[in-house]
Amino acid sequence: MEMKSLRLQTSSLLALRSSPPAAAVEALSRLKPVPVGGRSCINIKQLHSYSFPYPRKKSSSSSSPFRNTIRNSSASASAQSATQQTEINPAAAVTGDAIRRRFLNFFASRGHTILPSSSLVPDDPTVFLTIAGMLQFKPIFLGKEPRKVPCATTSQKCMRTNDIENVGRTARHHTFFEMLGNFSFGDYFKKEAILWAWELTTKEFGLPPEKLWISVFRDDDEAFSIWRNDVGVPEERIKRMGEEDNFWNSGATGPCGPCSEIYYDFHPERGSSDADLGDDSRFIEFYNLVFMQYNKKDDGSLEPLKQKNIDTGMGLERMAQILQNVPNNYETDLIFPIIERAAHMASISYAEADDSTKTNLKVIGDHMRAVVYLISDGVMPSNIGRGYVVRRLIRRVVRTGRLIGITGDGQGNPDGAFTPILAETVVSLSIEIDPDVSLRKNAIVEELRREELRFVQTLERGEKLLDLFLADALTQEKPCLSGKDAFLLYDTYGFPVEITAEIADERGVIVDMKEFEVEMENQRKQSQAAHNVVKLSVGSDMEIAEGIPDTEFLGYDSLSARAVVKGIVVNGDPVEHVSEGSEVEVLLDRTPFYAESGGQVGDNGLLYSLGDGNGKPKTVVEIKDVQKSLGNIFVHKGMVKEGSLEVGREIDAAVDAKLRQRAKVHHTATHLLQSALKAVTGPETSQAGSLVSFDRLRFDFNFHRPLTEDEITEIEALVNCWIGEAANLATKVMALADAKKAGAIAMFGEKYGEQVRVVEVPGVSMELCGGTHVSNTSEIRGFKIISEQGIASGIRRIEAVAGDAFIDYITSRDSYMRQLCTMLKVKAEHVNARVESVLEELRATRTEVSSLKSKIAVLRASSVASKALVVGPNNIRVVVENMDDTDPDALRSAAEFLTESLQDPVAIILGSVPDEGKVSLIASFSPGVVKLGIQAGRFIGNIAKLCGGGGGGKPNFAQAGGRKPENLGMALERAKEELLAAISPADAVQR
């Protein structure tokens, strides 16, 4: 303990050694001594949480003039010998949070705008999850959106599942990770990117230059020259590599370019001869610089891009491993607190654990980060899409936790869940990554608790299924459990293959692991194909929009405007002229039409020209939809009803005012609904999608159970109360950061710029929203929820109507009520009582009919009893009979009557066709028959297959069904043959 204390004190002094005196004094004043081994020492976690200040060279934040020359600081980096420094600057060994801050601040001081991380759920429909830092800038790289800033820097949350089986087994593979990046959108290029990367790495973070290796694309002489001549990296530590390693492609076509990577060498003593940068035991690649300078055409040829871009990525976890001097990414302060918590719950020590247990703890640490951030971004566990990723990761955590010995909640409650407790640790580490996670903590914890407890039941079902598989395997000459069955247990039931193999071995059964690995590999390939590609392409959209500016939207203030036709598209191709009867897409320079976004549908209306009396005909284009394309160009979709239209023509654009009002009413009502939901169910309830249309609104939200009738009533009452208050809405444009500070709620799935539009219903709702809204809540008139249902695990959906749609709904419902009153001959207030009375009469009638059918079936059965065959030495009475159209309940009564009246031993098989396209089967075996090993459930299940169905039950009584009545006669004949053969090989004797 004293040696450990000495190391802590020494590391604290080392960390302060090269700090400026004032910074050192200030740092020490913040650190509180703790008692260790009888001494007062500084806690190393406190020390690592402090980011020591370093004086930076001042530089202009302006853009173009600043980049005409390389900055002095960069020039000094090239003048510095690449072999002067021999050890990592101790002050650089800081926390992951500090590394993130220092990276962002480094580039901010060099003219980059710090932008927030985008969601793990990308706006791009071609990408499953956000897998790279560049994804939010894809439209800019493609030229589909103008750059808002010349260069940017981010710390992006990323998610990849293609290497899930390597998680915990290697030092660097993760599902969730952070990618630090700096990006240039046609501003600076190769030389600046390389010099800044070197300066950041060797000066800001203090990595020894002699431990850094560089890779460049084999043909990129420019990059090679910059690294060798400007930076000063020895030639033997610059590796030229092929296209597979060092040429970045966005896809078969589109932006691409060479890249250069920086590697850290953990074992420089091995020398440079035959060094392999792919050797994970020696090197780690932590910084990748992509020089996006070409467009790959369909024929594979490369043409220079008009705008050359920079896209870089530094893995935060990898840099933390290097700077914190730990053997792998998992033992950094970004993940290790989660691992420590899990180890404590399992009553084990990570330091003393074997390699297998350490791997399992790493899996838990990694996956818990992933599921917390995914759920925070609105992805709920389910069996499809992104939800399946969350469910699969949670199940891996749960089964791995059980494997290392975590029981229940890990704190003494055997019926509890442990993932919520681990989630609290993840949330505590999230503040600087994504502050919104802590705001959603309660919802995250509750979702994990529900999912884990559900899965524990699934695991128990998996154990029962394994017992059945093993029982079948033991009937083989060489007992073997197939790899497919083992994979089914693993993938569907979350049953660890290690446990499957262990239990099988105890029963004397081997597991076909080769077949299991084949199944696993198939899944890996599917995962890689689906989830690890960012598709970029430069296609016809850009050609169509060439030279067309963004559309000026006038629709907040006006429903009509004069505009100029800037483009016409027919069947995806640009045209200059279009005539009557054609379906068209029209691009205007300005428009009052709202384009679909934020859940609100596009406006309807007309584009028209009345003619000029000089031969120019009248033109009418009916617009049925408006969409945004290529950034902010509005595409008006419709049909030419009269006349013709040509590019360059000036026309009038008019929105259908009644439909716009319906959309405005429903959009504002959606905001009120969200506030009411939070008030009634809790503030953690969040939006998961929406649709604002002319006839109704749809609102999806995260919630774990159906709303009660009282809750729905309360929500409706709140919304209608706010409508009645006749509050004026306030709309203003402000900085995104200011809007968030003010408490504005972001709409699900929306992408926001630096300036945002905030819509506020004073005292009720404040949301970031670009949609159209009423001026006063009284315009909504009324609000009614028409349905509430679950659409996925943890996701509920409300549909509601407001305004004119509300009036239409109430009117139609009143009409239905009037018709019902007429039919029942009662007043509206007596309808419920009359309907209940009718239902009670119907239930009584059905009971009577069922009783009569059973009696009829028993009477038929009594006549059938005389047909019983007496079989075998045990004189077993056998009845196999077609009971025509007898329903299932009556068929059951008949079987029970025959079994009781004929007495043990007896075997009864009855079949019927109760309805068109349906078959019903019953098997009833007395104890004497069951003792012979003949089980009703298995027997009738096999017979039902002949009728296109299945079923089963207990050994003495079972039911089954089918969909092929035409096969019933043949199935009963087969049943008779098999039953007689099973009872006795001798011929049956009829009595």
ChimeraX attribute file (.defattr): number of C-alpha atoms within 10 A of each C-alpha:
attribute: neighborCount
match mode: 1-to-1
recipient: residues
	/A:1	9
	/A:2	11
	/A:3	9
	/A:4	11
	/A:5	20
	/A:6	15
	/A:7	13
	/A:8	19
	/A:9	17
	/A:10	11
	/A:11	18
	/A:12	21
	/A:13	14
	/A:14	14
	/A:15	20
	/A:16	19
	/A:17	14
	/A:18	15
	/A:19	18
	/A:20	13
	/A:21	11
	/A:22	9
	/A:23	15
	/A:24	17
	/A:25	12
	/A:26	11
	/A:27	17
	/A:28	15
	/A:29	9
	/A:30	11
	/A:31	17
	/A:32	12
	/A:33	13
	/A:34	12
	/A:35	11
	/A:36	16
	/A:37	13
	/A:38	10
	/A:39	12
	/A:40	13
	/A:41	18
	/A:42	20
	/A:43	18
	/A:44	15
	/A:45	13
	/A:46	14
	/A:47	23
	/A:48	21
	/A:49	15
	/A:50	17
	/A:51	18
	/A:52	20
	/A:53	14
	/A:54	12
	/A:55	7
	/A:56	10
	/A:57	9
	/A:58	10
	/A:59	13
	/A:60	12
	/A:61	14
	/A:62	11
	/A:63	16
	/A:64	12
	/A:65	9
	/A:66	15
	/A:67	16
	/A:68	9
	/A:69	10
	/A:70	13
	/A:71	18
	/A:72	12
	/A:73	17
	/A:74	20
	/A:75	16
	/A:76	14
	/A:77	21
	/A:78	21
	/A:79	13
	/A:80	14
	/A:81	15
	/A:82	20
	/A:83	13
	/A:84	10
	/A:85	16
	/A:86	13
	/A:87	12
	/A:88	19
	/A:89	20
	/A:90	21
	/A:91	25
	/A:92	22
	/A:93	23
	/A:94	22
	/A:95	22
	/A:96	25
	/A:97	21
	/A:98	19
	/A:99	22
	/A:100	21
	/A:101	14
	/A:102	17
	/A:103	22
	/A:104	22
	/A:105	15
	/A:106	18
	/A:107	22
	/A:108	17
	/A:109	15
	/A:110	19
	/A:111	21
	/A:112	23
	/A:113	21
	/A:114	16
	/A:115	14
	/A:116	13
	/A:117	19
	/A:118	21
	/A:119	22
	/A:120	24
	/A:121	21
	/A:122	18
	/A:123	17
	/A:124	15
	/A:125	9
	/A:126	13
	/A:127	17
	/A:128	20
	/A:129	27
	/A:130	25
	/A:131	26
	/A:132	23
	/A:133	26
	/A:134	22
	/A:135	22
	/A:136	18
	/A:137	16
	/A:138	17
	/A:139	18
	/A:140	19
	/A:141	28
	/A:142	20
	/A:143	17
	/A:144	19
	/A:145	17
	/A:146	15
	/A:147	15
	/A:148	12
	/A:149	13
	/A:150	16
	/A:151	23
	/A:152	21
	/A:153	26
	/A:154	25
	/A:155	25
	/A:156	29
	/A:157	24
	/A:158	24
	/A:159	23
	/A:160	22
	/A:161	22
	/A:162	19
	/A:163	15
	/A:164	17
	/A:165	15
	/A:166	16
	/A:167	22
	/A:168	24
	/A:169	16
	/A:170	16
	/A:171	19
	/A:172	19
	/A:173	22
	/A:174	29
	/A:175	23
	/A:176	22
	/A:177	23
	/A:178	24
	/A:179	26
	/A:180	24
	/A:181	26
	/A:182	27
	/A:183	27
	/A:184	24
	/A:185	23
	/A:186	19
	/A:187	16
	/A:188	20
	/A:189	20
	/A:190	20
	/A:191	18
	/A:192	17
	/A:193	19
	/A:194	21
	/A:195	23
	/A:196	20
	/A:197	23
	/A:198	23
	/A:199	21
	/A:200	19
	/A:201	19
	/A:202	20
	/A:203	17
	/A:204	19
	/A:205	22
	/A:206	20
	/A:207	24
	/A:208	20
	/A:209	24
	/A:210	20
	/A:211	21
	/A:212	23
	/A:213	23
	/A:214	24
	/A:215	24
	/A:216	26
	/A:217	24
	/A:218	17
	/A:219	14
	/A:220	17
	/A:221	12
	/A:222	13
	/A:223	22
	/A:224	22
	/A:225	15
	/A:226	18
	/A:227	25
	/A:228	19
	/A:229	14
	/A:230	20
	/A:231	23
	/A:232	18
	/A:233	24
	/A:234	16
	/A:235	14
	/A:236	12
	/A:237	21
	/A:238	19
	/A:239	19
	/A:240	17
	/A:241	18
	/A:242	14
	/A:243	15
	/A:244	9
	/A:245	17
	/A:246	22
	/A:247	21
	/A:248	19
	/A:249	22
	/A:250	17
	/A:251	14
	/A:252	15
	/A:253	20
	/A:254	21
	/A:255	27
	/A:256	25
	/A:257	25
	/A:258	23
	/A:259	25
	/A:260	28
	/A:261	24
	/A:262	23
	/A:263	20
	/A:264	24
	/A:265	23
	/A:266	17
	/A:267	11
	/A:268	14
	/A:269	8
	/A:270	11
	/A:271	9
	/A:272	11
	/A:273	8
	/A:274	7
	/A:275	15
	/A:276	11
	/A:277	20
	/A:278	12
	/A:279	10
	/A:280	14
	/A:281	12
	/A:282	16
	/A:283	21
	/A:284	23
	/A:285	22
	/A:286	19
	/A:287	24
	/A:288	21
	/A:289	25
	/A:290	25
	/A:291	24
	/A:292	28
	/A:293	22
	/A:294	21
	/A:295	23
	/A:296	23
	/A:297	16
	/A:298	10
	/A:299	8
	/A:300	10
	/A:301	10
	/A:302	17
	/A:303	13
	/A:304	14
	/A:305	19
	/A:306	11
	/A:307	15
	/A:308	20
	/A:309	25
	/A:310	26
	/A:311	23
	/A:312	24
	/A:313	23
	/A:314	23
	/A:315	19
	/A:316	24
	/A:317	27
	/A:318	26
	/A:319	23
	/A:320	28
	/A:321	23
	/A:322	22
	/A:323	23
	/A:324	21
	/A:325	15
	/A:326	13
	/A:327	12
	/A:328	18
	/A:329	27
	/A:330	31
	/A:331	22
	/A:332	22
	/A:333	22
	/A:334	23
	/A:335	22
	/A:336	18
	/A:337	19
	/A:338	27
	/A:339	24
	/A:340	21
	/A:341	17
	/A:342	28
	/A:343	25
	/A:344	15
	/A:345	22
	/A:346	19
	/A:347	13
	/A:348	16
	/A:349	14
	/A:350	18
	/A:351	9
	/A:352	9
	/A:353	13
	/A:354	10
	/A:355	11
	/A:356	12
	/A:357	18
	/A:358	21
	/A:359	19
	/A:360	22
	/A:361	27
	/A:362	28
	/A:363	26
	/A:364	29
	/A:365	29
	/A:366	26
	/A:367	23
	/A:368	28
	/A:369	24
	/A:370	26
	/A:371	27
	/A:372	29
	/A:373	27
	/A:374	26
	/A:375	23
	/A:376	22
	/A:377	19
	/A:378	23
	/A:379	24
	/A:380	27
	/A:381	26
	/A:382	18
	/A:383	14
	/A:384	11
	/A:385	12
	/A:386	18
	/A:387	19
	/A:388	15
	/A:389	22
	/A:390	25
	/A:391	23
	/A:392	20
	/A:393	21
	/A:394	25
	/A:395	24
	/A:396	22
	/A:397	25
	/A:398	24
	/A:399	24
	/A:400	21
	/A:401	24
	/A:402	16
	/A:403	16
	/A:404	19
	/A:405	16
	/A:406	24
	/A:407	20
	/A:408	19
	/A:409	18
	/A:410	24
	/A:411	15
	/A:412	11
	/A:413	11
	/A:414	12
	/A:415	12
	/A:416	16
	/A:417	23
	/A:418	25
	/A:419	27
	/A:420	23
	/A:421	19
	/A:422	25
	/A:423	22
	/A:424	18
	/A:425	19
	/A:426	25
	/A:427	23
	/A:428	14
	/A:429	22
	/A:430	19
	/A:431	13
	/A:432	13
	/A:433	18
	/A:434	19
	/A:435	13
	/A:436	15
	/A:437	23
	/A:438	18
	/A:439	14
	/A:440	20
	/A:441	21
	/A:442	16
	/A:443	22
	/A:444	25
	/A:445	19
	/A:446	15
	/A:447	22
	/A:448	25
	/A:449	19
	/A:450	14
	/A:451	21
	/A:452	23
	/A:453	17
	/A:454	11
	/A:455	19
	/A:456	20
	/A:457	12
	/A:458	17
	/A:459	21
	/A:460	13
	/A:461	15
	/A:462	20
	/A:463	18
	/A:464	11
	/A:465	16
	/A:466	20
	/A:467	15
	/A:468	11
	/A:469	17
	/A:470	22
	/A:471	15
	/A:472	13
	/A:473	21
	/A:474	15
	/A:475	10
	/A:476	11
	/A:477	7
	/A:478	11
	/A:479	18
	/A:480	20
	/A:481	24
	/A:482	19
	/A:483	20
	/A:484	18
	/A:485	17
	/A:486	24
	/A:487	23
	/A:488	17
	/A:489	21
	/A:490	22
	/A:491	18
	/A:492	13
	/A:493	21
	/A:494	23
	/A:495	25
	/A:496	20
	/A:497	18
	/A:498	12
	/A:499	14
	/A:500	21
	/A:501	18
	/A:502	15
	/A:503	17
	/A:504	21
	/A:505	13
	/A:506	9
	/A:507	15
	/A:508	14
	/A:509	20
	/A:510	20
	/A:511	23
	/A:512	16
	/A:513	17
	/A:514	11
	/A:515	16
	/A:516	19
	/A:517	14
	/A:518	14
	/A:519	17
	/A:520	17
	/A:521	12
	/A:522	10
	/A:523	14
	/A:524	17
	/A:525	12
	/A:526	11
	/A:527	16
	/A:528	14
	/A:529	11
	/A:530	15
	/A:531	19
	/A:532	19
	/A:533	17
	/A:534	20
	/A:535	17
	/A:536	20
	/A:537	21
	/A:538	17
	/A:539	12
	/A:540	12
	/A:541	15
	/A:542	16
	/A:543	12
	/A:544	17
	/A:545	18
	/A:546	11
	/A:547	10
	/A:548	15
	/A:549	14
	/A:550	20
	/A:551	18
	/A:552	15
	/A:553	18
	/A:554	15
	/A:555	21
	/A:556	13
	/A:557	9
	/A:558	13
	/A:559	18
	/A:560	20
	/A:561	17
	/A:562	17
	/A:563	20
	/A:564	18
	/A:565	17
	/A:566	21
	/A:567	24
	/A:568	24
	/A:569	20
	/A:570	16
	/A:571	10
	/A:572	12
	/A:573	12
	/A:574	18
	/A:575	15
	/A:576	13
	/A:577	14
	/A:578	18
	/A:579	16
	/A:580	15
	/A:581	13
	/A:582	16
	/A:583	19
	/A:584	25
	/A:585	23
	/A:586	25
	/A:587	25
	/A:588	27
	/A:589	18
	/A:590	22
	/A:591	26
	/A:592	22
	/A:593	31
	/A:594	27
	/A:595	25
	/A:596	18
	/A:597	18
	/A:598	20
	/A:599	20
	/A:600	22
	/A:601	20
	/A:602	24
	/A:603	27
	/A:604	23
	/A:605	24
	/A:606	24
	/A:607	24
	/A:608	23
	/A:609	22
	/A:610	13
	/A:611	13
	/A:612	9
	/A:613	8
	/A:614	6
	/A:615	7
	/A:616	12
	/A:617	15
	/A:618	15
	/A:619	21
	/A:620	21
	/A:621	27
	/A:622	19
	/A:623	26
	/A:624	14
	/A:625	19
	/A:626	23
	/A:627	19
	/A:628	17
	/A:629	16
	/A:630	19
	/A:631	14
	/A:632	17
	/A:633	23
	/A:634	26
	/A:635	24
	/A:636	31
	/A:637	21
	/A:638	21
	/A:639	21
	/A:640	22
	/A:641	17
	/A:642	18
	/A:643	19
	/A:644	20
	/A:645	27
	/A:646	17
	/A:647	17
	/A:648	15
	/A:649	13
	/A:650	16
	/A:651	20
	/A:652	17
	/A:653	23
	/A:654	22
	/A:655	22
	/A:656	15
	/A:657	14
	/A:658	12
	/A:659	17
	/A:660	24
	/A:661	19
	/A:662	24
	/A:663	28
	/A:664	25
	/A:665	33
	/A:666	33
	/A:667	30
	/A:668	27
	/A:669	28
	/A:670	23
	/A:671	23
	/A:672	24
	/A:673	23
	/A:674	21
	/A:675	21
	/A:676	23
	/A:677	24
	/A:678	14
	/A:679	15
	/A:680	15
	/A:681	13
	/A:682	14
	/A:683	16
	/A:684	17
	/A:685	20
	/A:686	23
	/A:687	22
	/A:688	20
	/A:689	19
	/A:690	22
	/A:691	19
	/A:692	26
	/A:693	23
	/A:694	24
	/A:695	18
	/A:696	24
	/A:697	24
	/A:698	21
	/A:699	21
	/A:700	22
	/A:701	22
	/A:702	24
	/A:703	24
	/A:704	17
	/A:705	12
	/A:706	15
	/A:707	18
	/A:708	10
	/A:709	10
	/A:710	9
	/A:711	14
	/A:712	21
	/A:713	13
	/A:714	16
	/A:715	25
	/A:716	20
	/A:717	15
	/A:718	20
	/A:719	24
	/A:720	22
	/A:721	14
	/A:722	19
	/A:723	21
	/A:724	16
	/A:725	11
	/A:726	15
	/A:727	17
	/A:728	14
	/A:729	17
	/A:730	13
	/A:731	18
	/A:732	11
	/A:733	13
	/A:734	14
	/A:735	14
	/A:736	18
	/A:737	12
	/A:738	13
	/A:739	21
	/A:740	15
	/A:741	9
	/A:742	10
	/A:743	12
	/A:744	19
	/A:745	18
	/A:746	17
	/A:747	20
	/A:748	18
	/A:749	19
	/A:750	16
	/A:751	13
	/A:752	15
	/A:753	10
	/A:754	11
	/A:755	13
	/A:756	19
	/A:757	19
	/A:758	22
	/A:759	24
	/A:760	20
	/A:761	20
	/A:762	11
	/A:763	8
	/A:764	14
	/A:765	19
	/A:766	24
	/A:767	20
	/A:768	25
	/A:769	23
	/A:770	20
	/A:771	22
	/A:772	20
	/A:773	24
	/A:774	19
	/A:775	18
	/A:776	18
	/A:777	25
	/A:778	18
	/A:779	21
	/A:780	28
	/A:781	16
	/A:782	22
	/A:783	26
	/A:784	23
	/A:785	19
	/A:786	13
	/A:787	11
	/A:788	19
	/A:789	14
	/A:790	18
	/A:791	11
	/A:792	16
	/A:793	18
	/A:794	20
	/A:795	24
	/A:796	21
	/A:797	22
	/A:798	19
	/A:799	18
	/A:800	24
	/A:801	28
	/A:802	30
	/A:803	24
	/A:804	22
	/A:805	22
	/A:806	22
	/A:807	16
	/A:808	14
	/A:809	19
	/A:810	14
	/A:811	12
	/A:812	12
	/A:813	12
	/A:814	13
	/A:815	12
	/A:816	12
	/A:817	15
	/A:818	15
	/A:819	12
	/A:820	16
	/A:821	17
	/A:822	12
	/A:823	9
	/A:824	15
	/A:825	12
	/A:826	15
	/A:827	13
	/A:828	14
	/A:829	9
	/A:830	12
	/A:831	16
	/A:832	11
	/A:833	11
	/A:834	16
	/A:835	13
	/A:836	11
	/A:837	12
	/A:838	13
	/A:839	12
	/A:840	12
	/A:841	12
	/A:842	12
	/A:843	12
	/A:844	12
	/A:845	12
	/A:846	12
	/A:847	12
	/A:848	12
	/A:849	12
	/A:850	15
	/A:851	15
	/A:852	13
	/A:853	18
	/A:854	21
	/A:855	15
	/A:856	16
	/A:857	22
	/A:858	21
	/A:859	13
	/A:860	13
	/A:861	23
	/A:862	16
	/A:863	9
	/A:864	17
	/A:865	19
	/A:866	12
	/A:867	16
	/A:868	21
	/A:869	20
	/A:870	20
	/A:871	23
	/A:872	18
	/A:873	9
	/A:874	12
	/A:875	16
	/A:876	24
	/A:877	25
	/A:878	26
	/A:879	25
	/A:880	22
	/A:881	20
	/A:882	16
	/A:883	21
	/A:884	12
	/A:885	16
	/A:886	22
	/A:887	20
	/A:888	21
	/A:889	14
	/A:890	20
	/A:891	26
	/A:892	23
	/A:893	19
	/A:894	27
	/A:895	24
	/A:896	19
	/A:897	18
	/A:898	21
	/A:899	22
	/A:900	12
	/A:901	12
	/A:902	20
	/A:903	14
	/A:904	16
	/A:905	19
	/A:906	26
	/A:907	31
	/A:908	26
	/A:909	24
	/A:910	24
	/A:911	29
	/A:912	23
	/A:913	24
	/A:914	17
	/A:915	12
	/A:916	10
	/A:917	11
	/A:918	18
	/A:919	26
	/A:920	28
	/A:921	29
	/A:922	29
	/A:923	29
	/A:924	28
	/A:925	27
	/A:926	21
	/A:927	15
	/A:928	17
	/A:929	23
	/A:930	17
	/A:931	12
	/A:932	10
	/A:933	11
	/A:934	19
	/A:935	21
	/A:936	26
	/A:937	22
	/A:938	17
	/A:939	20
	/A:940	25
	/A:941	22
	/A:942	17
	/A:943	25
	/A:944	29
	/A:945	17
	/A:946	19
	/A:947	25
	/A:948	16
	/A:949	18
	/A:950	19
	/A:951	20
	/A:952	21
	/A:953	18
	/A:954	14
	/A:955	21
	/A:956	18
	/A:957	20
	/A:958	23
	/A:959	25
	/A:960	24
	/A:961	26
	/A:962	22
	/A:963	20
	/A:964	18
	/A:965	22
	/A:966	13
	/A:967	15
	/A:968	25
	/A:969	15
	/A:970	13
	/A:971	20
	/A:972	22
	/A:973	14
	/A:974	14
	/A:975	20
	/A:976	18
	/A:977	12
	/A:978	13
	/A:979	20
	/A:980	21
	/A:981	15
	/A:982	14
	/A:983	21
	/A:984	15
	/A:985	10
	/A:986	11
	/A:987	11
	/A:988	18
	/A:989	12
	/A:990	12
	/A:991	10
